[in-house]
Amino acid sequence: MAGAPARPPRAWAGLALVFNAFTWGVSWWPLRQLAALGPHPLWLTGIVYTLAALVLLLLRPRALGELLRTPVLWVLVLASGTTNACFNWAVSIGDVVRVVLLFYLMPLWAVLLSRGLLGERISPRGALRVLLALAGAMVVLWPAAGGGWPLPRSLPDWLGLAGGFGFALNNVMLRREARRGEPVRALAMFTGGALLSLGLATLLTQAGAIPPPPSVAPGWLLAALGLAGWFLLSNLALQHGAARLPANTTAVIMVSEVLFATTSAVVLGAGTLGLREGLGALMILGGALLASVQRE
């Protein structure tokens, strides 16, 4: 029809999702570089997401009123805050490969949360996803010496698991509130990253567990502003791509985050990928890919 707006090609939507996956796959590196300049990862995450939320409010000021009028979106705030605070802290201090694999136990959490929040039944394929994720987690967490139970044994392990649970809840809530506009959903996610990270950082600083934020310096502050802009573009790219491609296609593309994270971490010496981690990765990613081909 003459005058009808041209529909964006699917290729651009796919590239937008790849950009988002790349962002989160390599985000550990700028987070570590900035943390080396002074701010603890929690303070840094809170500052970055506060800056991103402010930029978004300047572009879409009406989103704040909608967020305040919609209590259910505060579950998304909590889920996104848990995801970002835990994941960013974990990849800043732990083995990146191990953290990302534990984070990607999302198929397990997604099945359980979808049952509780969306009323979806657990199908045989869903049960298989759970078993694959659990088996992969046991392989990754199995002690290198061979003794003991396959349980989280470090703070980054626990943070990776908690971040993955938060991300699964985040995705379930995005599906549940899909009718909401993109700006208010993005604002909820950035607000969560800011509030939870700053709140936890304040509590831990008062307890003497982490250092207080350093004095304002142009070096790290400008870098944090640049990182906030990058994360904002990444979030908008995710929503753009996910709105224009089938959910199964989106899920397949997003799994590439593990490839970006693993490759960058191994090359730059921030993680290891041995036989045990490789086997666990195949099982965990098998569960994620099985979710992507499941009939909607």
ZAFIGU-40708 format. One record per residue: residue number from 1; x negated, y negated, z of N, C-alpha, C in turn; residue in one letter. Coordinates in Angstrom, 3 decimals. Layout:
<sites>
> NUM_X_Y_Z_X_Y_Z_X_Y_Z_a
...
</sites>
This chain:
<sites>
> 1_-0.855_1.192_0.000_0.000_0.000_0.000_-0.887_-1.237_0.000_m
> 2_-0.563_-2.208_-0.862_-1.362_-3.412_-0.968_-1.314_-4.188_0.341_a
> 3_-2.451_-4.660_0.743_-2.514_-5.465_1.953_-2.649_-4.681_3.240_g
> 4_-2.515_-3.334_3.190_-2.651_-2.520_4.398_-4.106_-2.479_4.826_a
> 5_-4.371_-2.550_6.126_-5.760_-2.519_6.594_-6.404_-1.182_6.290_p
> 6_-7.660_-1.237_5.889_-8.385_-0.002_5.573_-8.681_0.740_6.863_a
> 7_-8.458_2.023_6.847_-8.729_2.838_8.024_-10.220_3.108_8.131_r
> 8_-10.818_2.933_9.311_-12.252_3.186_9.460_-12.578_4.628_9.092_p
> 9_-13.641_4.846_8.336_-13.990_6.216_7.953_-14.346_7.057_9.168_p
> 10_-14.044_8.352_9.061_-14.331_9.267_10.162_-15.825_9.325_10.468_r
> 11_-16.642_9.066_9.438_-18.083_9.113_9.660_-18.513_8.070_10.686_a
> 12_-17.916_6.877_10.638_-18.263_5.837_11.604_-17.826_6.233_13.004_w
> 13_-16.664_6.872_13.104_-16.195_7.337_14.415_-17.153_8.387_14.983_a
> 14_-17.614_9.293_14.109_-18.565_10.303_14.553_-19.888_9.693_14.998_g
> 15_-20.368_8.699_14.240_-21.611_8.027_14.614_-21.462_7.287_15.937_l
> 16_-20.275_6.740_16.191_-20.034_6.057_17.465_-20.176_7.033_18.628_a
> 17_-19.663_8.254_18.454_-19.777_9.256_19.514_-21.225_9.723_19.683_l
> 18_-21.952_9.847_18.576_-23.358_10.231_18.665_-24.143_9.150_19.410_v
> 19_-23.818_7.882_19.140_-24.471_6.782_19.851_-24.204_6.874_21.349_f
> 20_-22.961_7.202_21.732_-22.640_7.344_23.148_-23.410_8.502_23.776_n
> 21_-23.447_9.641_23.068_-24.175_10.801_23.589_-25.663_10.497_23.714_a
> 22_-26.214_9.785_22.727_-27.628_9.416_22.781_-27.898_8.503_23.977_f
> 23_-26.990_7.545_24.201_-27.158_6.608_25.313_-27.291_7.346_26.630_t
> 24_-26.356_8.273_26.903_-26.388_8.965_28.187_-27.471_10.036_28.228_w
> 25_-27.859_10.537_27.060_-28.922_11.531_27.056_-30.282_10.954_27.404_g
> 26_-30.517_9.692_27.025_-31.833_9.086_27.283_-31.759_7.990_28.350_v
> 27_-30.587_7.798_28.978_-30.434_6.711_29.952_-31.369_6.864_31.145_s
> 28_-31.818_8.091_31.417_-32.703_8.311_32.553_-33.985_7.489_32.419_w
> 29_-34.469_7.296_31.175_-35.758_6.616_30.996_-35.690_5.143_31.387_w
> 30_-34.754_4.333_30.844_-34.699_2.939_31.307_-34.346_2.816_32.785_p
> 31_-33.540_3.753_33.309_-33.224_3.706_34.736_-34.475_3.901_35.580_l
> 32_-35.331_4.822_35.173_-36.578_5.040_35.920_-37.528_3.861_35.773_r
> 33_-37.585_3.294_34.569_-38.477_2.152_34.366_-38.043_0.966_35.217_q
> 34_-36.732_0.728_35.268_-36.232_-0.387_36.077_-36.412_-0.117_37.569_l
> 35_-36.168_1.142_37.981_-36.345_1.482_39.398_-37.797_1.272_39.829_a
> 36_-38.734_1.474_38.910_-40.142_1.264_39.237_-40.461_-0.205_39.500_a
> 37_-39.593_-1.106_38.991_-39.793_-2.535_39.219_-39.256_-2.990_40.569_l
> 38_-38.513_-2.113_41.260_-38.053_-2.492_42.591_-36.706_-1.953_43.007_g
> 39_-35.621_-2.163_42.226_-34.288_-1.777_42.714_-34.123_-0.251_42.791_p
> 40_-33.552_0.225_43.899_-33.189_1.629_44.005_-32.140_1.935_42.944_h
> 41_-32.086_3.192_42.431_-31.108_3.525_41.391_-29.668_3.147_41.725_p
> 42_-29.280_3.257_43.004_-27.910_2.893_43.367_-27.686_1.388_43.257_l
> 43_-28.630_0.594_43.761_-28.503_-0.850_43.609_-28.511_-1.232_42.134_w
> 44_-29.396_-0.593_41.381_-29.506_-0.897_39.958_-28.210_-0.563_39.215_l
> 45_-27.645_0.613_39.517_-26.390_1.007_38.867_-25.278_0.015_39.200_t
> 46_-25.192_-0.364_40.468_-24.163_-1.321_40.867_-24.311_-2.652_40.155_g
> 47_-25.543_-3.141_40.039_-25.784_-4.428_39.372_-25.453_-4.324_37.883_i
> 48_-25.907_-3.249_37.234_-25.672_-3.082_35.797_-24.180_-3.011_35.491_v
> 49_-23.436_-2.241_36.288_-22.008_-2.095_36.007_-21.208_-3.336_36.402_y
> 50_-21.692_-4.088_37.374_-21.058_-5.366_37.690_-21.210_-6.325_36.511_t
> 51_-22.409_-6.388_35.942_-22.643_-7.245_34.782_-21.772_-6.814_33.598_l
> 52_-21.683_-5.494_33.372_-20.862_-5.004_32.256_-19.392_-5.337_32.463_a
> 53_-18.901_-5.193_33.706_-17.496_-5.508_33.992_-17.222_-6.991_33.781_a
> 54_-18.163_-7.854_34.167_-17.985_-9.296_33.989_-17.945_-9.661_32.510_l
> 55_-18.820_-9.049_31.717_-18.804_-9.304_30.269_-17.470_-8.871_29.671_v
> 56_-16.977_-7.706_30.078_-15.705_-7.212_29.566_-14.557_-8.137_29.970_l
> 57_-14.606_-8.659_31.201_-13.560_-9.580_31.659_-13.573_-10.880_30.864_l
> 58_-14.751_-11.329_30.469_-14.827_-12.525_29.637_-14.171_-12.292_28.280_l
> 59_-14.314_-11.069_27.756_-13.739_-10.746_26.452_-12.261_-10.390_26.535_l
> 60_-11.851_-9.729_27.632_-10.462_-9.269_27.790_-9.981_-9.596_29.203_r
> 61_-9.727_-10.871_29.510_-9.369_-11.255_30.887_-8.060_-10.645_31.374_p
> 62_-7.132_-10.310_30.468_-5.848_-9.755_30.893_-5.981_-8.343_31.459_r
> 63_-7.101_-7.685_31.182_-7.280_-6.311_31.658_-7.297_-6.246_33.181_a
> 64_-7.765_-7.299_33.837_-7.834_-7.284_35.300_-6.438_-7.210_35.912_l
> 65_-5.510_-8.004_35.403_-4.147_-7.965_35.925_-3.508_-6.604_35.753_g
> 66_-3.731_-5.973_34.598_-3.168_-4.645_34.367_-3.778_-3.616_35.309_e
> 67_-5.081_-3.740_35.566_-5.733_-2.810_36.483_-5.172_-2.958_37.892_l
> 68_-4.988_-4.191_38.343_-4.470_-4.427_39.693_-3.022_-3.989_39.841_l
> 69_-2.259_-3.992_38.744_-0.847_-3.601_38.802_-0.637_-2.101_38.618_r
> 70_-1.704_-1.355_38.362_-1.557_0.058_38.025_-2.357_0.901_39.016_t
> 71_-1.737_1.311_40.127_-2.478_2.064_41.162_-3.127_3.335_40.649_p
> 72_-2.493_4.031_39.695_-3.041_5.307_39.254_-4.403_5.128_38.581_v
> 73_-4.657_3.955_38.014_-5.946_3.726_37.371_-7.089_3.687_38.379_l
> 74_-6.764_3.535_39.656_-7.822_3.523_40.659_-8.366_4.921_40.919_w
> 75_-7.639_5.948_40.495_-8.227_7.292_40.489_-9.338_7.333_39.445_v
> 76_-9.110_6.681_38.295_-10.144_6.576_37.267_-11.330_5.766_37.779_l
> 77_-11.056_4.719_38.547_-12.123_3.933_39.162_-12.996_4.828_40.052_v
> 78_-12.346_5.642_40.891_-13.074_6.538_41.796_-13.857_7.590_41.014_l
> 79_-13.229_8.169_39.993_-13.888_9.218_39.212_-15.103_8.669_38.472_a
> 80_-14.936_7.522_37.828_-16.045_6.931_37.089_-17.158_6.486_38.033_s
> 81_-16.773_5.943_39.185_-17.786_5.529_40.153_-18.615_6.698_40.642_g
> 82_-17.948_7.824_40.945_-18.665_9.028_41.375_-19.607_9.517_40.287_t
> 83_-19.117_9.536_39.054_-19.933_9.993_37.931_-21.206_9.181_37.796_t
> 84_-21.058_7.880_37.724_-22.203_7.026_37.424_-23.171_6.917_38.596_n
> 85_-22.651_6.786_39.816_-23.537_6.695_40.968_-24.361_7.970_41.113_a
> 86_-23.714_9.123_41.019_-24.413_10.399_41.215_-25.353_10.717_40.066_c
> 87_-24.873_10.565_38.821_-25.701_10.931_37.667_-26.930_10.026_37.572_f
> 88_-26.734_8.719_37.672_-27.863_7.799_37.531_-28.895_7.992_38.640_n
> 89_-28.420_8.251_39.847_-29.350_8.501_40.956_-30.108_9.799_40.720_w
> 90_-29.384_10.835_40.287_-30.007_12.147_40.112_-31.086_12.131_39.036_a
> 91_-30.792_11.553_37.860_-31.782_11.586_36.773_-32.945_10.645_37.054_v
> 92_-32.779_9.737_38.014_-33.878_8.835_38.356_-34.888_9.486_39.285_s
> 93_-34.483_10.545_40.004_-35.378_11.136_41.011_-35.627_12.629_40.804_i
> 94_-34.836_13.294_39.954_-34.942_14.746_39.831_-35.387_15.205_38.456_g
> 95_-35.466_16.514_38.294_-35.763_17.127_37.003_-34.578_16.870_36.076_d
> 96_-34.790_16.104_35.016_-33.689_15.647_34.162_-32.967_16.825_33.524_v
> 97_-33.708_17.822_33.052_-33.076_18.972_32.396_-32.145_19.694_33.365_v
> 98_-32.618_19.946_34.550_-31.824_20.661_35.557_-30.575_19.851_35.940_r
> 99_-30.762_18.542_36.149_-29.628_17.692_36.517_-28.572_17.688_35.424_v
> 100_-28.986_17.544_34.175_-28.029_17.473_33.068_-27.281_18.791_32.914_v
> 101_-27.970_19.906_33.095_-27.291_21.199_32.981_-26.246_21.368_34.083_l
> 102_-26.579_20.987_35.311_-25.602_21.083_36.397_-24.459_20.093_36.185_l
> 103_-24.774_18.946_35.633_-23.742_17.957_35.313_-22.750_18.530_34.301_f
> 104_-23.264_19.326_33.369_-22.406_19.857_32.307_-21.655_21.130_32.714_y
> 105_-21.478_21.320_34.024_-20.528_22.337_34.479_-19.092_21.829_34.365_l
> 106_-18.908_20.785_33.577_-17.576_20.191_33.393_-16.507_21.193_32.970_m
> 107_-16.804_22.204_32.127_-15.743_23.158_31.760_-15.088_23.811_32.967_p
> 108_-15.896_24.103_34.003_-15.345_24.699_35.225_-14.392_23.724_35.907_l
> 109_-14.883_22.500_36.162_-14.056_21.515_36.867_-12.844_21.104_36.027_w
> 110_-13.029_20.990_34.707_-11.927_20.533_33.855_-10.760_21.504_33.878_a
> 111_-11.057_22.798_33.867_-9.987_23.804_33.910_-9.192_23.661_35.209_v
> 112_-9.894_23.536_36.324_-9.219_23.456_37.619_-8.450_22.144_37.771_l
> 113_-9.044_21.040_37.337_-8.377_19.742_37.463_-7.187_19.630_36.518_l
> 114_-7.318_20.183_35.316_-6.198_20.134_34.374_-5.018_20.925_34.915_s
> 115_-5.312_22.000_35.620_-4.244_22.782_36.243_-3.536_21.967_37.330_r
> 116_-4.326_21.273_38.162_-3.742_20.545_39.276_-3.104_19.221_38.887_g
> 117_-3.708_18.486_37.933_-3.244_17.143_37.611_-2.353_17.077_36.373_l
> 118_-2.571_17.978_35.427_-1.796_17.951_34.185_-0.805_19.099_34.073_l
> 119_-0.871_20.029_35.014_0.054_21.158_34.970_-0.252_22.164_33.889_g
> 120_-1.465_22.148_33.345_-1.820_23.091_32.293_-2.155_24.457_32.908_e
> 121_-1.634_25.501_32.295_-1.923_26.835_32.818_-3.351_27.235_32.451_r
> 122_-3.911_28.126_33.236_-5.262_28.624_32.961_-5.130_29.821_32.022_i
> 123_-5.494_29.611_30.777_-5.388_30.649_29.762_-6.564_31.618_29.874_s
> 124_-6.499_32.756_29.186_-7.661_33.663_29.177_-8.923_32.968_28.693_p
> 125_-8.779_32.097_27.706_-9.961_31.380_27.229_-10.471_30.414_28.298_r
> 126_-9.547_29.788_29.022_-9.954_28.906_30.113_-10.686_29.674_31.203_g
> 127_-10.198_30.876_31.521_-10.867_31.708_32.521_-12.270_32.096_32.054_a
> 128_-12.412_32.369_30.753_-13.731_32.700_30.216_-14.671_31.510_30.327_l
> 129_-14.152_30.296_30.094_-14.962_29.097_30.258_-15.471_28.980_31.697_r
> 130_-14.595_29.261_32.653_-14.985_29.194_34.061_-16.086_30.195_34.360_v
> 131_-15.924_31.425_33.871_-16.920_32.469_34.127_-18.268_32.122_33.494_l
> 132_-18.243_31.589_32.258_-19.489_31.202_31.602_-20.193_30.091_32.377_l
> 133_-19.411_29.096_32.815_-20.003_27.986_33.561_-20.597_28.464_34.876_a
> 134_-19.876_29.324_35.595_-20.379_29.836_36.862_-21.638_30.672_36.663_l
> 135_-21.622_31.518_35.640_-22.801_32.344_35.372_-24.000_31.471_35.018_a
> 136_-23.775_30.439_34.198_-24.866_29.534_33.843_-25.409_28.797_35.052_g
> 137_-24.507_28.364_35.936_-24.945_27.666_37.145_-25.780_28.583_38.030_a
> 138_-25.376_29.853_38.153_-26.132_30.799_38.970_-27.530_31.005_38.413_m
> 139_-27.649_31.069_37.087_-28.962_31.254_36.471_-29.846_30.038_36.733_v
> 140_-29.288_28.832_36.549_-30.072_27.611_36.746_-30.486_27.452_38.202_v
> 141_-29.573_27.776_39.125_-29.828_27.567_40.555_-30.563_28.721_41.219_l
> 142_-30.767_29.825_40.505_-31.427_30.976_41.124_-32.846_30.598_41.543_w
> 143_-33.219_30.877_42.791_-34.557_30.486_43.256_-35.652_31.071_42.377_p
> 144_-36.663_30.263_42.093_-37.754_30.714_41.228_-38.469_31.920_41.810_a
> 145_-38.528_31.990_43.154_-39.202_33.115_43.799_-38.367_34.387_43.768_a
> 146_-37.087_34.267_43.424_-36.231_35.441_43.320_-35.443_35.770_44.559_g
> 147_-35.708_35.142_45.692_-34.990_35.446_46.921_-33.970_34.378_47.252_g
> 148_-32.954_34.767_48.021_-31.943_33.796_48.443_-30.786_33.695_47.471_g
> 149_-29.844_32.826_47.833_-28.638_32.646_47.034_-28.822_31.523_46.015_w
> 150_-28.124_31.610_44.884_-28.213_30.542_43.870_-27.377_29.334_44.277_p
> 151_-27.902_28.544_45.199_-27.197_27.367_45.711_-28.032_26.117_45.448_l
> 152_-27.390_24.945_45.410_-28.160_23.701_45.259_-29.174_23.564_46.392_p
> 153_-30.396_23.201_46.033_-31.461_23.168_47.037_-32.122_21.796_47.155_r
> 154_-31.571_20.808_46.494_-32.174_19.481_46.560_-31.081_18.438_46.359_s
> 155_-31.408_17.204_46.709_-30.462_16.111_46.516_-30.079_15.948_45.046_l
> 156_-31.036_15.984_44.090_-30.628_15.873_42.686_-29.671_16.984_42.248_p
> 157_-29.838_18.213_42.772_-28.901_19.296_42.451_-27.481_18.923_42.864_d
> 158_-27.329_18.487_44.111_-25.995_18.124_44.614_-25.423_16.938_43.851_w
> 159_-26.274_15.966_43.544_-25.804_14.797_42.805_-25.369_15.177_41.393_l
> 160_-26.102_16.080_40.745_-25.722_16.522_39.411_-24.369_17.215_39.413_g
> 161_-24.144_18.091_40.411_-22.857_18.776_40.522_-21.725_17.793_40.790_l
> 162_-21.950_16.867_41.729_-20.908_15.891_42.063_-20.620_14.972_40.878_a
> 163_-21.664_14.578_40.155_-21.460_13.736_38.986_-20.656_14.436_37.906_g
> 164_-20.927_15.728_37.693_-20.168_16.485_36.704_-18.707_16.624_37.082_g
> 165_-18.444_16.832_38.385_-17.055_16.902_38.844_-16.356_15.557_38.615_f
> 166_-17.056_14.463_38.928_-16.468_13.146_38.695_-16.194_12.897_37.227_g
> 167_-17.096_13.369_36.356_-16.906_13.161_34.915_-15.728_13.973_34.395_f
> 168_-15.565_15.194_34.913_-14.408_15.998_34.514_-13.110_15.318_34.936_a
> 169_-13.083_14.795_36.170_-11.901_14.062_36.638_-11.689_12.808_35.801_l
> 170_-12.770_12.138_35.446_-12.695_10.952_34.595_-12.020_11.291_33.265_n
> 171_-12.434_12.393_32.640_-11.879_12.769_31.337_-10.420_13.193_31.445_n
> 172_-10.075_13.905_32.511_-8.684_14.308_32.712_-7.796_13.077_32.903_v
> 173_-8.288_12.102_33.659_-7.504_10.883_33.875_-7.384_10.068_32.597_m
> 174_-8.420_10.057_31.762_-8.318_9.357_30.485_-7.243_9.994_29.607_l
> 175_-7.156_11.315_29.642_-6.096_12.004_28.887_-4.737_11.678_29.477_r
> 176_-4.650_11.677_30.812_-3.376_11.426_31.469_-2.883_10.001_31.227_r
> 177_-3.805_9.055_31.137_-3.450_7.648_30.963_-3.814_7.151_29.566_e
> 178_-3.694_8.030_28.575_-4.095_7.678_27.211_-3.270_6.534_26.637_a
> 179_-2.067_6.315_27.169_-1.214_5.240_26.636_-1.706_3.857_27.053_r
> 180_-2.585_3.794_28.032_-3.126_2.501_28.456_-4.073_1.948_27.390_r
> 181_-4.225_0.639_27.371_-5.128_0.024_26.406_-6.588_0.330_26.705_g
> 182_-7.416_0.281_25.673_-8.840_0.555_25.844_-9.513_-0.413_26.819_e
> 183_-9.214_-1.739_26.772_-9.913_-2.653_27.692_-9.690_-2.329_29.157_p
> 184_-8.447_-1.995_29.552_-8.197_-1.749_30.973_-8.832_-0.440_31.418_v
> 185_-8.871_0.548_30.536_-9.535_1.797_30.906_-11.039_1.591_31.048_r
> 186_-11.615_0.814_30.120_-13.048_0.515_30.212_-13.350_-0.284_31.473_a
> 187_-12.480_-1.247_31.798_-12.691_-2.047_33.008_-12.623_-1.170_34.250_l
> 188_-11.681_-0.225_34.284_-11.587_0.682_35.423_-12.875_1.484_35.585_a
> 189_-13.445_1.935_34.474_-14.647_2.740_34.545_-15.854_1.916_35.016_m
> 190_-15.999_0.696_34.498_-17.119_-0.143_34.930_-16.935_-0.628_36.366_f
> 191_-15.689_-0.932_36.747_-15.425_-1.337_38.126_-15.791_-0.218_39.092_t
> 192_-15.457_1.022_38.731_-15.822_2.152_39.572_-17.322_2.284_39.727_g
> 193_-18.042_2.179_38.607_-19.496_2.265_38.682_-20.094_1.193_39.565_g
> 194_-19.498_-0.008_39.535_-20.007_-1.107_40.348_-19.670_-0.918_41.829_a
> 195_-18.376_-0.690_42.125_-17.929_-0.644_43.519_-18.541_0.519_44.289_l
> 196_-18.501_1.721_43.702_-18.988_2.891_44.428_-20.502_2.829_44.626_l
> 197_-21.218_2.411_43.594_-22.674_2.352_43.704_-23.105_1.304_44.721_s
> 198_-22.489_0.118_44.661_-22.854_-0.942_45.605_-22.438_-0.588_47.032_l
> 199_-21.258_0.033_47.173_-20.808_0.423_48.504_-21.711_1.474_49.126_g
> 200_-22.066_2.504_48.342_-22.949_3.549_48.852_-24.343_2.995_49.130_l
> 201_-24.826_2.118_48.247_-26.151_1.523_48.454_-26.180_0.699_49.736_a
> 202_-25.107_-0.026_50.003_-25.041_-0.838_51.224_-25.084_0.039_52.467_t
> 203_-24.291_1.124_52.460_-24.269_2.024_53.616_-25.631_2.670_53.847_l
> 204_-26.262_3.143_52.779_-27.557_3.811_52.920_-28.655_2.834_53.312_l
> 205_-28.547_1.598_52.845_-29.534_0.592_53.232_-29.418_0.262_54.719_t
> 206_-28.179_0.118_55.187_-27.965_-0.162_56.607_-28.445_0.990_57.486_q
> 207_-28.355_2.228_56.950_-28.819_3.390_57.706_-30.327_3.580_57.599_a
> 208_-30.989_2.773_56.779_-32.428_2.877_56.610_-32.860_3.980_55.673_g
> 209_-31.918_4.545_54.908_-32.249_5.654_54.012_-32.832_5.182_52.690_a
> 210_-32.455_3.994_52.239_-33.001_3.450_50.998_-33.380_1.990_51.261_i
> 211_-34.302_1.440_50.468_-34.714_0.049_50.691_-33.655_-0.926_50.197_p
> 212_-33.625_-2.126_50.755_-32.688_-3.140_50.268_-33.077_-3.599_48.871_p
> 213_-32.165_-4.259_48.181_-32.507_-4.728_46.830_-33.613_-5.770_46.892_p
> 214_-34.506_-5.786_45.917_-35.590_-6.768_45.925_-35.053_-8.161_45.593_p
> 215_-35.883_-9.147_45.834_-35.500_-10.506_45.477_-35.345_-10.621_43.961_s
> 216_-34.500_-11.549_43.556_-34.215_-11.713_42.132_-35.487_-12.129_41.400_v
> 217_-35.780_-11.379_40.330_-36.942_-11.690_39.498_-36.511_-11.603_38.033_a
> 218_-36.983_-12.525_37.190_-36.537_-12.520_35.786_-36.780_-11.192_35.077_p
> 219_-37.883_-10.516_35.421_-38.235_-9.285_34.719_-37.160_-8.221_34.815_g
> 220_-36.856_-7.773_36.031_-35.900_-6.680_36.171_-34.464_-7.151_35.963_w
> 221_-34.179_-8.424_36.245_-32.813_-8.909_36.078_-32.432_-8.994_34.599_l
> 222_-33.342_-9.482_33.756_-33.067_-9.534_32.316_-32.961_-8.130_31.737_l
> 223_-33.806_-7.226_32.232_-33.725_-5.841_31.764_-32.401_-5.205_32.174_a
> 224_-31.932_-5.497_33.390_-30.643_-4.982_33.843_-29.502_-5.532_32.996_a
> 225_-29.590_-6.804_32.613_-28.567_-7.400_31.754_-28.546_-6.713_30.391_l
> 226_-29.731_-6.442_29.846_-29.791_-5.725_28.575_-29.218_-4.327_28.680_g
> 227_-29.505_-3.633_29.793_-28.970_-2.290_30.003_-27.449_-2.328_30.141_l
> 228_-26.926_-3.371_30.796_-25.477_-3.514_30.938_-24.815_-3.670_29.565_a
> 229_-25.427_-4.469_28.706_-24.884_-4.624_27.357_-24.913_-3.324_26.579_g
> 230_-25.992_-2.570_26.732_-26.105_-1.272_26.054_-25.007_-0.323_26.530_w
> 231_-24.816_-0.234_27.851_-23.783_0.647_28.401_-22.383_0.206_27.977_f
> 232_-22.161_-1.104_27.895_-20.860_-1.598_27.459_-20.582_-1.175_26.022_l
> 233_-21.549_-1.364_25.142_-21.383_-0.940_23.750_-21.164_0.571_23.666_l
> 234_-21.877_1.325_24.503_-21.730_2.773_24.493_-20.328_3.194_24.903_s
> 235_-19.773_2.543_25.945_-18.424_2.868_26.401_-17.394_2.555_25.324_n
> 236_-17.532_1.391_24.679_-16.595_1.022_23.615_-16.733_1.967_22.417_l
> 237_-17.970_2.414_22.152_-18.176_3.374_21.064_-17.478_4.699_21.360_a
> 238_-17.541_5.132_22.633_-16.865_6.369_23.026_-15.358_6.256_22.796_l
> 239_-14.773_5.156_23.245_-13.334_5.002_23.088_-12.944_4.851_21.619_q
> 240_-13.783_4.175_20.834_-13.511_4.034_19.398_-13.529_5.394_18.703_h
> 241_-14.578_6.162_18.966_-14.693_7.454_18.302_-13.654_8.451_18.763_g
> 242_-13.408_8.506_20.083_-12.454_9.473_20.623_-11.034_9.190_20.160_a
> 243_-10.720_7.922_19.866_-9.374_7.572_19.426_-9.137_7.924_17.958_a
> 244_-10.200_8.202_17.205_-10.072_8.408_15.761_-10.448_9.804_15.303_r
> 245_-10.895_10.634_16.221_-11.264_11.999_15.862_-10.514_12.982_16.753_l
> 246_-10.271_14.199_16.277_-9.624_15.210_17.121_-10.441_15.469_18.379_p
> 247_-9.759_15.840_19.454_-10.433_16.057_20.738_-11.492_17.145_20.632_a
> 248_-11.229_18.193_19.831_-12.228_19.258_19.727_-13.491_18.762_19.026_n
> 249_-13.327_17.901_18.017_-14.496_17.328_17.342_-15.286_16.442_18.296_t
> 250_-14.579_15.645_19.073_-15.232_14.779_20.058_-16.056_15.605_21.042_t
> 251_-15.479_16.704_21.531_-16.176_17.531_22.517_-17.452_18.127_21.943_a
> 252_-17.394_18.588_20.693_-18.583_19.173_20.067_-19.692_18.133_19.951_v
> 253_-19.334_16.925_19.504_-20.338_15.881_19.328_-20.949_15.478_20.672_i
> 254_-20.117_15.396_21.706_-20.617_14.929_22.998_-21.593_15.918_23.636_m
> 255_-21.504_17.195_23.264_-22.456_18.179_23.789_-23.884_17.841_23.356_v
> 256_-24.022_17.051_22.278_-25.360_16.659_21.827_-26.104_15.843_22.880_s
> 257_-25.386_15.339_23.888_-26.047_14.631_24.984_-27.089_15.519_25.655_e
> 258_-26.763_16.802_25.800_-27.709_17.731_26.425_-28.972_17.842_25.578_v
> 259_-28.812_17.880_24.258_-29.972_17.955_23.364_-30.841_16.709_23.506_l
> 260_-30.225_15.538_23.504_-30.987_14.295_23.643_-31.711_14.251_24.991_f
> 261_-30.998_14.626_26.062_-31.588_14.570_27.398_-32.732_15.566_27.541_a
> 262_-32.500_16.799_27.098_-33.520_17.842_27.239_-34.768_17.510_26.440_t
> 263_-34.584_17.113_25.185_-35.727_16.810_24.329_-36.536_15.647_24.886_t
> 264_-35.851_14.563_25.247_-36.578_13.388_25.748_-37.273_13.694_27.067_s
> 265_-36.620_14.464_27.946_-37.213_14.759_29.248_-38.439_15.660_29.118_a
> 266_-38.358_16.676_28.272_-39.485_17.592_28.093_-40.667_16.863_27.438_v
> 267_-40.376_16.060_26.406_-41.444_15.347_25.695_-42.134_14.344_26.608_v
> 268_-41.360_13.658_27.464_-41.914_12.606_28.310_-42.285_13.105_29.711_l
> 269_-42.191_14.419_29.925_-42.653_14.991_31.188_-41.743_14.779_32.373_g
> 270_-40.436_14.558_32.117_-39.492_14.345_33.222_-38.628_15.578_33.490_a
> 271_-38.936_16.683_32.842_-38.145_17.892_33.043_-38.849_19.088_32.434_g
> 272_-38.410_20.278_32.839_-38.977_21.516_32.311_-37.863_22.373_31.731_t
> 273_-38.197_23.112_30.695_-37.229_23.999_30.053_-37.879_25.365_29.872_l
> 274_-37.725_26.205_30.909_-38.245_27.555_30.841_-37.175_28.536_30.392_g
> 275_-37.507_29.831_30.507_-36.567_30.864_30.077_-35.290_30.814_30.911_l
> 276_-35.426_30.608_32.216_-34.256_30.584_33.092_-33.342_29.406_32.752_r
> 277_-33.929_28.221_32.586_-33.123_27.054_32.240_-32.480_27.209_30.857_e
> 278_-33.224_27.815_29.929_-32.682_28.008_28.593_-31.487_28.942_28.592_g
> 279_-31.595_30.041_29.356_-30.480_30.988_29.432_-29.267_30.338_30.093_l
> 280_-29.509_29.613_31.176_-28.409_28.912_31.841_-27.766_27.890_30.929_g
> 281_-28.594_27.192_30.129_-28.064_26.191_29.205_-27.157_26.831_28.165_a
> 282_-27.551_28.008_27.653_-26.716_28.690_26.660_-25.348_29.038_27.244_l
> 283_-25.314_29.484_28.489_-24.040_29.841_29.115_-23.175_28.606_29.386_m
> 284_-23.795_27.573_29.958_-23.040_26.365_30.291_-22.528_25.686_29.028_i
> 285_-23.391_25.565_28.022_-22.953_24.932_26.783_-21.971_25.820_26.031_l
> 286_-22.091_27.131_26.217_-21.093_28.028_25.625_-19.702_27.724_26.153_g
> 287_-19.614_27.461_27.458_-18.328_27.083_28.030_-17.823_25.768_27.480_g
> 288_-18.735_24.802_27.304_-18.330_23.501_26.761_-17.869_23.624_25.318_a
> 289_-18.596_24.420_24.517_-18.203_24.590_23.116_-16.911_25.396_22.990_l
> 290_-16.714_26.340_23.885_-15.463_27.095_23.874_-14.287_26.166_24.136_l
> 291_-14.488_25.183_25.008_-13.429_24.205_25.272_-13.149_23.380_24.033_a
> 292_-14.188_23.120_23.229_-14.001_22.253_22.067_-13.218_22.919_20.942_s
> 293_-13.231_24.252_20.894_-12.501_24.933_19.822_-11.153_25.449_20.275_v
> 294_-10.819_25.192_21.554_-9.530_25.648_22.081_-8.394_24.888_21.400_q
> 295_-7.350_25.584_21.047_-6.220_24.938_20.406_-5.573_23.970_21.392_r
> 296_-5.300_22.755_20.893_-4.663_21.742_21.748_-3.184_22.001_21.816_e
</sites>
